[in-house]
Amino acid sequence: LWGPHSRIDRITELLNSQKKHSAQEFMNYQMDITSPYAVLLVDYILEAFKGIDIKDDNLKLSLELLTDWNFKLDKFSQTPTIYLYFLDKLLKNTYLDEMGSDLYNQYVFLVNVPYRNILELLEKPNSKWFDDIRTKKREKRDEIIRKSFADALDELENNFGNDLKNWQWGKVHTVTFKHPFSGLSSLLDGLIDIGPYQLSGDGTTIFNTEYIFSESIDEISRFTHEPFETELGPGMRFIFDFVNPEEFYLILTTGQSGNVMSDHYSDMTQLWLKGKYMKIKTDESSIRKNKKFLNLFP
């Protein structure tokens, strides 16, 4: 059940890029949105369309974008949207006909499993999983890749129109920090939930903004989710520079307080979104200079 190696591959690449790293560089690394996983998957897409006569303008343009892509899942770019809509369709076109809806949603709910398994299957162009058992024809890998890509573009055009400029990743990939009481009332949600905010990245980038592939949510949860909505990520970022042990850098997704009326309920969110940190002093003199009192009355 372990995750795909995309994130550790990118971490290793950055750590090996130079001998010494500053605290600021580690802050930048924690916000990195390059996906080695996407590099592998896009190769299969481009290979599947080699030699194919393409007449659809959006299909041609989408393939050109993937060809020139730097594999950064930037919220302002439309290329990640095309790629990740394709991945969604690829999973469905590969597994759904054999599994059925209920089993499929259970299978892909823990995203580590389909992330890893689909790459293993792509190495086997004649795998039976690629055959659509609902048709008489025996489909192979490249046919399913082309179908999935076309399905992805159809859905994007239906949702956002034919102009690719409107397909930015951040439009669909968002995060909302939900209060434990969220979901009880839409009016209350507007007061206690924090967000939504557009995000870069996905579950294969160092800046982990994982979403679930399943179209259903755990039955014990009353929280609902939108497609591509972030469900998992770094709740806290922490940088400690051993050269200066009397301070460190820290940021949370929301704030230190769970009290909706507190100034510290969501005062860290914008910093977290921008990859900024708060400097925390640990020496006694600094702590005493910044002390505050909280009085509790019955």
SULZIJO-V585705 format. One record per helix or strand. SS is the DSSP state (a for helix, b for strand). FROM is the first residue (numbers start at 1). LEN is the number of residues. If there is no record, write none. Layout:
BEGIN
SS,FROM,LEN / SS,FROM,LEN
END
This chain:
BEGIN
a,6,10 / a,23,8 / b,34,1 / a,36,13 / a,57,11 / b,72,1 / a,79,31 / a,111,12 / a,128,3 / a,141,20 / a,164,3 / a,169,4 / b,174,4 / a,186,7 / b,194,5 / b,209,3 / b,230,4 / b,236,4 / a,242,3 / b,247,6 / a,269,6 / b,278,4 / a,284,6
END
